[in-house]
Amino acid sequence: MALIVVTTSPRVAPGLLGHRAWQVLAAGPVRTASPDHPHLPFLAEAGIAVEVAEPDPAALVREARERDVVWLEADEALMRAVGHAAIALGDPPVIEVVPGSYDLPGARLLDLVAVMDRLRTRCPWDAEQTHESLAPYLLEEAYEVLETIEEGDRGALREELGDLLLQVAFHARVAQDRPAEEGGFDVDDVAAGIVDKLVRRHPHVFASVEVDGAEQVSDNWEAIKAAERAAKSGGDAGSAVDGVPMGQPALSLAAQLLRRAARVGAPTVLPEDVPADGLGARLFELVRQAHAEGLDPEAELRAVARAYRDHIRARA
């Protein structure tokens, strides 16, 4: 005889239970403390009666010594109380936990979507935000992620990535308020778009293309991107520098333009009509030299800036 606790995940569609869970629930008797548990309608449809009752740990373990008793969903406090009550008996029953459903990787993203929806509809500040008003936070959170990477703080990285992920969820929720014909979309559209792109740009993983190494993967990626640009523009593949975000910091902007140009064999020097002795030209030349040496000029300057900051702090 045993007390069998069936656990479920609120992030899995109601009614989706494992075979063992259905077996023990069908054998009954089944009780729960949750009158609004999402599985109750499905259990009723299957002819399984569930009694809603306040949990009495001592009574449960005593009854479980005489027959199997099934309890649907138990929190940590109830499980602890049941354990103490069982230990107090001279002949305690078996206590078995049967996972009826459990989270798959990424399941907590559903919680983020639900929380964001509630904030958007019930919080005055969240309700009035727009893509434009949120833009500064997106940049701020991205820089904070970068800072934790540079400082090697892996614990802080997890937190900052969460803040950055919030910005993605927030923008998707703002867009959800617009009709589709006005450019509206939701977080599933965002996820579907990046999944399609990743599958399309990795034919060596999701199709039959064979590659010899990372360099060929990069070449294929650029070729696929060029084909995508041509498809969007009606056959014109455009330039290798199309799509480079011009709003990024100047060092990283110059570096990205140089990387794009080098991939297609375009010149990596400035045109003759740009004064070579100007500050911008001199900075561009330093970026070009960094590119030739395989260095990231933005990261290099940031490292020196951090060292300078630490030096000033030490003097203070």
Residue pairs with C-beta under 8 A, 6 or more apart in sequence:
1 64
1 65
1 66
1 67
1 68
1 93
1 94
2 64
2 68
2 69
2 93
2 94
2 95
2 96
3 60
3 61
3 64
3 68
3 69
3 71
3 82
3 86
3 93
3 94
3 95
3 96
4 24
4 68
4 69
4 70
4 71
4 96
4 97
4 98
5 70
5 71
5 73
5 74
5 79
5 95
5 96
5 97
5 98
6 17
6 21
6 24
6 25
6 70
6 71
6 72
6 73
6 98
6 99
6 100
7 73
7 74
7 97
7 98
7 99
7 100
7 102
8 17
8 21
8 37
8 39
8 72
8 73
8 100
8 101
9 101
9 102
9 103
9 107
10 38
11 103
11 107
11 108
11 110
11 111
12 101
12 102
12 103
12 107
14 38
14 39
14 41
14 42
15 39
15 42
16 101
17 25
17 39
17 100
17 101
18 98
18 99
18 100
18 101
20 98
21 98
21 99
21 100
21 101
22 46
24 68
24 70
24 98
25 43
25 48
25 70
25 72
25 100
26 46
26 48
27 68
27 70
28 48
28 49
28 70
29 49
29 51
29 69
29 70
30 43
30 48
30 49
30 50
30 51
30 70
30 71
30 72
31 50
31 51
31 52
31 53
31 55
31 69
31 70
31 71
31 72
32 40
32 50
32 51
32 52
32 53
32 71
32 72
32 73
33 52
33 53
33 54
33 55
33 73
33 78
34 52
34 72
34 73
35 52
37 50
37 72
37 73
39 72
39 100
40 50
43 50
44 50
50 72
55 71
55 74
55 78
55 81
57 78
57 81
57 82
57 84
57 85
58 85
58 88
60 69
60 71
60 82
60 85
61 82
61 85
61 86
61 89
61 92
61 93
61 95
62 89
63 69
64 93
64 94
64 95
65 89
65 91
65 92
65 93
74 82
82 95
83 95
86 92
86 93
86 95
112 165
112 166
112 169
113 169
113 173
113 187
116 166
116 169
116 170
116 173
117 173
119 126
120 126
120 127
120 173
120 174
120 177
121 127
126 170
129 170
129 174
130 174
131 171
131 174
131 175
134 167
134 170
134 171
134 174
137 167
138 164
138 167
138 171
141 160
141 163
141 164
141 166
141 167
142 164
144 160
144 163
144 164
145 157
145 160
145 161
145 163
145 164
147 160
148 154
148 156
148 157
148 160
149 157
150 299
150 302
150 303
150 306
168 187
168 190
169 187
172 185
172 186
172 187
172 189
172 190
173 186
173 187
175 183
175 184
175 185
175 186
176 184
176 185
176 186
176 187
177 184
178 184
199 206
200 224
200 228
201 220
201 221
201 224
201 225
202 217
203 209
203 220
203 224
204 210
204 211
204 217
204 220
209 220
211 217
211 220
222 240
222 263
222 264
226 237
226 238
226 240
227 237
229 236
229 237
229 238
229 242
229 243
230 236
230 237
230 238
240 260
240 261
240 263
240 264
240 266
241 257
241 260
241 261
244 253
244 256
244 257
244 260
245 253
246 253
248 256
249 298
250 283
251 283
251 287
251 297
251 298
251 301
252 296
252 297
252 298
254 283
254 284
254 287
254 288
254 297
255 287
255 290
255 291
255 296
255 297
255 298
258 268
258 287
258 288
258 291
259 291
260 266
261 267
261 268
262 268
262 291
268 288
268 291
269 288
270 276
270 281
270 284
270 285
274 280
274 281
275 281
286 297
287 297
290 296
290 297
290 300
291 297
